[in-house]
Amino acid sequence: MLELVALLNQGSDHNCGYELIELPKAETLRPALALYFESIINWKTKKPHPARDWHISLSPMPGATKDALHAVIDEWFFKTHCSPSLGDRREWVRKNAVTFVVDEILDVVGEPTLDEVHTSPPLFYECTWQDIALSSARGHWLLHFGIND
């Protein structure tokens, strides 16, 4: 469903990418994120950058998990400059699509804590993006939303 909505938000001058990424196995979230970001290859040098070059920091997301996820997903699906306009008569589509995606994510990850992941990438990452880390007894994931040209 994330990929479907990303495709609906595509345009002639931009590309949308929305994905839930299972992070590499690690004891805690920070090393899992470090391993993930170290796996991203710089297209110019054909080499990865060490995690310290990404300047990774975390900030806990306030509020109930389900509400916080709903707000982030709604924003990226339907409130960006490239989002489809559904009109007031189709508000139910928007609400149901977002609720479905939130429920599917929670089915996979369980009852997670949420942290917004802030980075200062050493290479081109996206024009604009938002990364949310989800951590639970089942593991760690990165919910990534991005737009690039």
TIROLUM-829931 format. One line per 2 residues: number of its first residue (from 1); their letters; for each residue x, y, z of N, C-alpha, C, CB. Coordinates in nm, 3 decimals. Glycine has a CB too. Example, Ala and Ser with C-alpha at 12.3 -4.5 7.8 and 13.67 -1.06 7.14 Angstrom:
% TIROLUM-829931
1) as) 1.319,-0.569,0.780,1.230,-0.450,0.780,1.320,-0.330,0.780,1.131,-0.447,0.905 ~ 1.285,-0.225,0.708,1.367,-0.106,0.714,1.290,0.003,0.787,1.408,-0.060,0.572
This chain:
% TIROLUM-829931
1) ml) 0.082,-0.119,0.000,0.000,0.000,0.000,0.087,0.126,0.000,-0.093,-0.001,0.120 ~ 0.201,0.124,0.072,0.290,0.239,0.071,0.337,0.270,-0.071,0.411,0.215,0.163
3) el) 0.376,0.166,-0.143,0.423,0.184,-0.281,0.311,0.233,-0.372,0.481,0.054,-0.335 ~ 0.190,0.183,-0.351,0.076,0.225,-0.433,0.051,0.374,-0.419,-0.050,0.146,-0.394
5) va) 0.047,0.424,-0.296,0.021,0.567,-0.277,0.138,0.649,-0.328,-0.005,0.598,-0.128 ~ 0.260,0.599,-0.313,0.376,0.669,-0.370,0.359,0.684,-0.521,0.507,0.594,-0.336
7) ll) 0.314,0.578,-0.586,0.290,0.585,-0.731,0.181,0.685,-0.766,0.253,0.448,-0.786 ~ 0.076,0.691,-0.684,-0.031,0.788,-0.708,0.019,0.931,-0.693,-0.147,0.763,-0.611
9) nq) 0.122,0.951,-0.612,0.177,1.084,-0.589,0.289,1.120,-0.686,0.227,1.094,-0.448 ~ 0.325,1.031,-0.779,0.431,1.058,-0.876,0.390,1.172,-0.968,0.462,0.931,-0.959
11) gs) 0.489,1.238,-1.021,0.465,1.344,-1.118,0.577,1.347,-1.220,0.452,1.480,-1.048 ~ 0.564,1.434,-1.318,0.665,1.441,-1.424,0.797,1.498,-1.373,0.614,1.525,-1.539
13) dh) 0.794,1.571,-1.263,0.916,1.633,-1.213,0.959,1.585,-1.075,0.898,1.781,-1.210 ~ 0.902,1.477,-1.028,0.940,1.426,-0.897,0.906,1.277,-0.883,0.871,1.506,-0.786
15) nc) 0.973,1.215,-0.788,0.952,1.074,-0.759,0.927,1.061,-0.609,1.074,0.986,-0.805 ~ 0.824,0.988,-0.571,0.792,0.966,-0.430,0.832,0.824,-0.391,0.642,0.990,-0.403
17) gy) 0.889,0.812,-0.274,0.923,0.681,-0.221,0.876,0.669,-0.078,1.074,0.657,-0.230 ~ 0.790,0.572,-0.052,0.739,0.546,0.083,0.764,0.399,0.110,0.585,0.583,0.096
19) el) 0.833,0.368,0.220,0.862,0.227,0.248,0.883,0.202,0.396,0.985,0.183,0.170 ~ 0.854,0.079,0.435,0.883,0.030,0.570,0.999,-0.066,0.555,0.756,-0.039,0.636
21) ie) 1.112,-0.031,0.617,1.236,-0.107,0.602,1.268,-0.176,0.734,1.353,-0.014,0.557 ~ 1.287,-0.307,0.729,1.332,-0.376,0.849,1.481,-0.347,0.865,1.305,-0.531,0.841
23) lp) 1.516,-0.292,0.980,1.655,-0.255,1.005,1.738,-0.379,1.038,1.665,-0.153,1.119 ~ 1.869,-0.372,1.016,1.956,-0.484,1.051,1.942,-0.519,1.200,2.103,-0.451,1.017
25) ka) 1.961,-0.645,1.230,1.951,-0.691,1.369,2.057,-0.623,1.454,1.966,-0.846,1.376 ~ 2.013,-0.572,1.568,2.103,-0.509,1.664,2.034,-0.508,1.800,2.143,-0.364,1.619
27) et) 2.113,-0.494,1.904,2.060,-0.493,2.041,1.962,-0.379,2.063,2.173,-0.483,2.142 ~ 1.997,-0.260,2.012,1.914,-0.142,2.032,1.897,-0.068,1.899,1.976,-0.048,2.138
29) lr) 1.817,0.036,1.903,1.784,0.111,1.781,1.905,0.181,1.721,1.676,0.212,1.811 ~ 1.984,0.249,1.801,2.095,0.329,1.745,2.192,0.246,1.660,2.172,0.395,1.858
31) pa) 2.239,0.131,1.707,2.327,0.051,1.620,2.255,-0.002,1.497,2.385,-0.065,1.699 ~ 2.125,-0.030,1.509,2.049,-0.077,1.392,2.044,0.033,1.286,1.906,-0.119,1.433
33) la) 2.019,0.156,1.329,2.018,0.269,1.235,2.157,0.291,1.175,1.969,0.397,1.306 ~ 2.260,0.281,1.258,2.396,0.299,1.208,2.427,0.197,1.097,2.499,0.285,1.322
35) ly) 2.392,0.072,1.121,2.415,-0.031,1.020,2.337,-0.002,0.892,2.376,-0.169,1.075 ~ 2.214,0.044,0.906,2.133,0.074,0.788,2.196,0.188,0.707,1.988,0.112,0.829
37) fe) 2.224,0.301,0.773,2.276,0.416,0.698,2.415,0.387,0.641,2.281,0.538,0.789 ~ 2.493,0.304,0.708,2.624,0.265,0.653,2.611,0.177,0.529,2.705,0.192,0.759
39) si) 2.493,0.121,0.506,2.474,0.035,0.388,2.437,0.115,0.263,2.366,-0.067,0.417 ~ 2.410,0.243,0.277,2.372,0.326,0.162,2.499,0.366,0.087,2.291,0.453,0.207
41) in) 2.502,0.334,-0.039,2.621,0.356,-0.122,2.615,0.493,-0.189,2.635,0.245,-0.229 ~ 2.723,0.568,-0.180,2.736,0.694,-0.249,2.750,0.664,-0.398,2.859,0.777,-0.195
43) wk) 2.661,0.715,-0.480,2.661,0.681,-0.622,2.784,0.736,-0.694,2.535,0.734,-0.688 ~ 2.847,0.839,-0.641,2.968,0.893,-0.705,3.092,0.811,-0.672,2.990,1.038,-0.663
45) tk) 3.111,0.781,-0.544,3.232,0.712,-0.501,3.216,0.560,-0.501,3.272,0.758,-0.363 ~ 3.094,0.514,-0.510,3.061,0.370,-0.504,3.100,0.309,-0.368,3.134,0.294,-0.617
47) kp) 3.106,0.395,-0.266,3.140,0.349,-0.132,3.037,0.402,-0.032,3.283,0.394,-0.092 ~ 3.019,0.329,0.077,2.931,0.380,0.183,3.004,0.482,0.270,2.878,0.263,0.269
49) hp) 2.928,0.554,0.350,2.984,0.646,0.449,2.964,0.587,0.588,2.918,0.787,0.438 ~ 3.058,0.610,0.679,3.037,0.562,0.816,2.917,0.634,0.879,3.164,0.584,0.901
51) ar) 2.856,0.570,0.976,2.736,0.624,1.041,2.760,0.764,1.097,2.690,0.531,1.153 ~ 2.879,0.790,1.149,2.906,0.922,1.208,2.890,1.035,1.105,3.048,0.926,1.268
53) dw) 2.914,1.004,0.977,2.899,1.105,0.872,2.753,1.142,0.846,2.962,1.056,0.743 ~ 2.661,1.059,0.893,2.518,1.086,0.876,2.462,1.175,0.986,2.441,0.955,0.871
55) hi) 2.536,1.192,1.096,2.492,1.276,1.208,2.351,1.238,1.254,2.496,1.426,1.168 ~ 2.334,1.111,1.285,2.203,1.056,1.322,2.166,1.101,1.463,2.203,0.901,1.312
57) sl) 2.045,1.154,1.476,1.991,1.183,1.609,1.844,1.142,1.611,2.007,1.335,1.644 ~ 1.793,1.122,1.730,1.656,1.075,1.748,1.579,1.169,1.838,1.654,0.932,1.806
59) sp) 1.451,1.183,1.810,1.363,1.253,1.904,1.234,1.173,1.915,1.334,1.400,1.857 ~ 1.196,1.139,2.040,1.073,1.061,2.059,0.952,1.136,2.004,1.052,1.029,2.209
61) mp) 0.863,1.063,1.940,0.741,1.124,1.887,0.635,1.128,1.997,0.689,1.047,1.762 ~ 0.574,1.243,2.017,0.475,1.256,2.124,0.341,1.192,2.086,0.453,1.402,2.158
63) ga) 0.262,1.165,2.188,0.127,1.114,2.166,0.121,0.964,2.153,0.069,1.177,2.044 ~ -0.001,0.917,2.135,-0.025,0.774,2.117,0.035,0.727,1.985,-0.177,0.743,2.123
65) tk) 0.089,0.608,1.984,0.156,0.553,1.866,0.065,0.558,1.743,0.200,0.410,1.892 ~ -0.056,0.508,1.757,-0.146,0.500,1.642,-0.179,0.639,1.589,-0.276,0.426,1.682
67) da) -0.202,0.734,1.678,-0.233,0.871,1.636,-0.114,0.937,1.567,-0.277,0.956,1.757 ~ 0.006,0.915,1.622,0.126,0.974,1.562,0.151,0.917,1.422,0.248,0.948,1.652
69) lh) 0.138,0.786,1.407,0.153,0.724,1.275,0.047,0.776,1.178,0.145,0.571,1.285 ~ -0.075,0.786,1.226,-0.185,0.834,1.141,-0.153,0.974,1.088,-0.319,0.835,1.220
71) av) -0.105,1.062,1.176,-0.075,1.199,1.135,0.037,1.205,1.031,-0.037,1.283,1.256 ~ 0.143,1.128,1.052,0.257,1.128,0.959,0.215,1.071,0.823,0.375,1.046,1.016
73) id) 0.146,0.960,0.825,0.106,0.896,0.699,0.006,0.983,0.624,0.044,0.757,0.726 ~ -0.089,1.042,0.694,-0.185,1.131,0.629,-0.113,1.249,0.564,-0.288,1.182,0.732
75) ew) -0.016,1.303,0.632,0.061,1.416,0.579,0.130,1.379,0.447,0.166,1.464,0.682 ~ 0.199,1.266,0.445,0.273,1.227,0.326,0.183,1.175,0.214,0.374,1.122,0.362
77) ff) 0.075,1.110,0.248,-0.015,1.057,0.145,-0.099,1.167,0.080,-0.106,0.951,0.204 ~ -0.148,1.261,0.160,-0.252,1.351,0.110,-0.229,1.500,0.131,-0.378,1.316,0.173
79) kt) -0.117,1.541,0.190,-0.100,1.684,0.217,0.027,1.745,0.159,-0.100,1.705,0.364 ~ 0.103,1.671,0.080,0.221,1.730,0.016,0.178,1.802,-0.111,0.328,1.621,-0.016
81) hc) 0.268,1.879,-0.168,0.236,1.953,-0.290,0.204,1.861,-0.407,0.352,2.045,-0.327 ~ 0.243,1.736,-0.398,0.219,1.644,-0.510,0.108,1.543,-0.480,0.347,1.569,-0.543
83) sp) 0.040,1.558,-0.368,-0.065,1.462,-0.331,-0.190,1.480,-0.416,-0.100,1.478,-0.183 ~ -0.261,1.369,-0.439,-0.385,1.378,-0.515,-0.492,1.451,-0.434,-0.435,1.239,-0.555
85) sl) -0.575,1.527,-0.503,-0.686,1.595,-0.438,-0.808,1.505,-0.444,-0.715,1.734,-0.505 ~ -0.859,1.470,-0.327,-0.975,1.381,-0.323,-1.106,1.456,-0.310,-0.961,1.284,-0.208
87) gd) -1.101,1.581,-0.268,-1.224,1.656,-0.248,-1.295,1.613,-0.120,-1.317,1.640,-0.367 ~ -1.384,1.696,-0.074,-1.455,1.668,0.051,-1.542,1.543,0.044,-1.541,1.787,0.087
89) rr) -1.598,1.514,-0.071,-1.688,1.399,-0.083,-1.614,1.266,-0.069,-1.762,1.403,-0.216 ~ -1.484,1.268,-0.086,-1.406,1.144,-0.078,-1.317,1.140,0.046,-1.321,1.128,-0.203
91) ew) -1.351,1.219,0.146,-1.274,1.220,0.270,-1.266,1.081,0.332,-1.336,1.318,0.370 ~ -1.369,1.001,0.314,-1.372,0.865,0.369,-1.262,0.779,0.307,-1.509,0.800,0.345
93) vr) -1.230,0.803,0.180,-1.122,0.728,0.115,-0.990,0.757,0.186,-1.112,0.764,-0.037 ~ -0.966,0.884,0.209,-0.844,0.927,0.276,-0.833,0.864,0.415,-0.840,1.081,0.287
95) kn) -0.938,0.877,0.493,-0.936,0.824,0.630,-0.917,0.673,0.630,-1.067,0.860,0.703 ~ -0.989,0.603,0.544,-0.978,0.457,0.539,-0.842,0.410,0.489,-1.088,0.399,0.451
97) av) -0.787,0.479,0.390,-0.655,0.440,0.338,-0.547,0.456,0.445,-0.619,0.525,0.213 ~ -0.550,0.567,0.514,-0.450,0.592,0.618,-0.467,0.493,0.733,-0.460,0.737,0.671
99) tf) -0.590,0.472,0.777,-0.616,0.377,0.886,-0.572,0.237,0.847,-0.765,0.377,0.922 ~ -0.597,0.196,0.723,-0.555,0.065,0.676,-0.404,0.050,0.684,-0.604,0.042,0.532
101) vv) -0.331,0.150,0.636,-0.184,0.143,0.637,-0.131,0.139,0.780,-0.124,0.263,0.560 ~ -0.185,0.222,0.867,-0.143,0.221,1.008,-0.165,0.083,1.068,-0.219,0.329,1.089
103) de) -0.283,0.026,1.046,-0.314,-0.107,1.102,-0.221,-0.214,1.046,-0.459,-0.143,1.073 ~ -0.189,-0.207,0.917,-0.099,-0.305,0.856,0.042,-0.294,0.914,-0.094,-0.285,0.703
105) il) 0.089,-0.172,0.933,0.221,-0.153,0.992,0.225,-0.210,1.133,0.260,-0.003,0.993 ~ 0.122,-0.180,1.212,0.118,-0.228,1.350,0.104,-0.380,1.356,0.004,-0.163,1.426
107) dv) 0.039,-0.440,1.257,0.032,-0.587,1.250,0.172,-0.647,1.233,-0.059,-0.632,1.134 ~ 0.257,-0.578,1.159,0.393,-0.627,1.134,0.484,-0.603,1.255,0.451,-0.559,1.010
109) vg) 0.482,-0.481,1.307,0.582,-0.443,1.408,0.536,-0.463,1.552,0.619,-0.300,1.389 ~ 0.409,-0.485,1.575,0.360,-0.502,1.712,0.325,-0.368,1.774,0.463,-0.574,1.797
111) ep) 0.366,-0.349,1.898,0.338,-0.225,1.971,0.468,-0.146,1.985,0.276,-0.256,2.112 ~ 0.498,-0.062,1.886,0.629,0.004,1.885,0.633,0.136,1.961,0.670,0.029,1.744
113) tl) 0.755,0.176,1.994,0.780,0.315,2.029,0.822,0.382,1.899,0.892,0.329,2.143 ~ 0.798,0.512,1.891,0.829,0.587,1.769,0.931,0.696,1.799,0.702,0.648,1.708
115) de) 1.030,0.705,1.713,1.128,0.813,1.721,1.145,0.872,1.582,1.265,0.762,1.777 ~ 1.144,1.004,1.574,1.178,1.067,1.448,1.330,1.061,1.434,1.125,1.215,1.439
117) vh) 1.375,1.022,1.316,1.518,1.008,1.289,1.563,1.131,1.210,1.550,0.875,1.211 ~ 1.658,1.203,1.265,1.712,1.322,1.199,1.852,1.288,1.149,1.715,1.446,1.296
119) ts) 1.880,1.325,1.026,2.012,1.303,0.969,2.058,1.427,0.895,2.012,1.180,0.875 ~ 2.186,1.437,0.879,2.247,1.536,0.792,2.334,1.455,0.697,2.331,1.647,0.874
121) pp) 2.273,1.408,0.587,2.340,1.310,0.500,2.468,1.362,0.436,2.245,1.267,0.392 ~ 2.567,1.273,0.421,2.692,1.309,0.355,2.682,1.299,0.202,2.804,1.219,0.405
123) lf) 2.564,1.267,0.153,2.542,1.250,0.009,2.397,1.286,-0.020,2.575,1.104,-0.037 ~ 2.361,1.290,-0.148,2.221,1.318,-0.181,2.137,1.202,-0.131,2.202,1.340,-0.334
125) ye) 2.037,1.234,-0.051,1.949,1.132,0.008,1.809,1.146,-0.053,1.942,1.146,0.164 ~ 1.749,1.260,-0.040,1.619,1.294,-0.100,1.613,1.447,-0.103,1.497,1.231,-0.018
127) ct) 1.521,1.503,-0.182,1.499,1.648,-0.176,1.434,1.685,-0.043,1.411,1.696,-0.295 ~ 1.336,1.607,-0.005,1.271,1.623,0.125,1.233,1.485,0.174,1.145,1.717,0.116
129) wq) 1.242,1.464,0.305,1.214,1.331,0.358,1.175,1.339,0.504,1.336,1.240,0.341 ~ 1.121,1.228,0.551,1.095,1.209,0.693,1.117,1.061,0.723,0.949,1.254,0.732
131) di) 1.196,1.036,0.825,1.224,0.899,0.868,1.173,0.880,1.010,1.376,0.867,0.858 ~ 1.097,0.774,1.030,1.043,0.740,1.161,1.094,0.600,1.197,0.886,0.745,1.161
133) al) 1.157,0.588,1.314,1.202,0.458,1.362,1.094,0.397,1.450,1.337,0.470,1.440 ~ 1.067,0.270,1.427,0.970,0.195,1.507,1.046,0.082,1.576,0.852,0.138,1.418
135) ss) 1.035,0.074,1.707,1.105,-0.029,1.784,1.005,-0.104,1.870,1.216,0.033,1.872 ~ 1.015,-0.236,1.866,0.928,-0.319,1.949,1.004,-0.447,1.985,0.793,-0.353,1.875
137) ar) 0.937,-0.534,2.056,0.998,-0.663,2.091,1.029,-0.744,1.965,0.905,-0.743,2.184 ~ 0.964,-0.711,1.854,0.985,-0.783,1.727,1.105,-0.733,1.648,0.862,-0.772,1.642
139) gh) 1.160,-0.618,1.683,1.274,-0.564,1.610,1.263,-0.414,1.589,1.286,-0.633,1.477 ~ 1.339,-0.366,1.490,1.346,-0.224,1.459,1.318,-0.204,1.310,1.486,-0.164,1.498
141) wl) 1.244,-0.098,1.279,1.209,-0.066,1.141,1.227,0.082,1.117,1.064,-0.108,1.109 ~ 1.241,0.118,0.990,1.247,0.258,0.949,1.132,0.281,0.852,1.385,0.293,0.885
143) lh) 1.043,0.371,0.888,0.935,0.413,0.799,0.987,0.537,0.728,0.799,0.441,0.878 ~ 1.011,0.524,0.598,1.075,0.630,0.520,0.976,0.688,0.419,1.200,0.576,0.447
145) fg) 0.970,0.821,0.419,0.893,0.894,0.319,0.989,0.992,0.253,0.769,0.970,0.383 ~ 0.989,0.997,0.121,1.079,1.089,0.054,1.029,1.131,-0.083,1.214,1.028,0.041
147) in) 1.075,1.248,-0.123,1.046,1.301,-0.257,1.179,1.347,-0.315,0.941,1.419,-0.253 ~ 1.207,1.305,-0.437,1.326,1.355,-0.506,1.292,1.386,-0.650,1.441,1.253,-0.498
149) d) 1.383,1.455,-0.714,1.359,1.491,-0.855,1.446,1.411,-0.948,1.383,1.639,-0.877
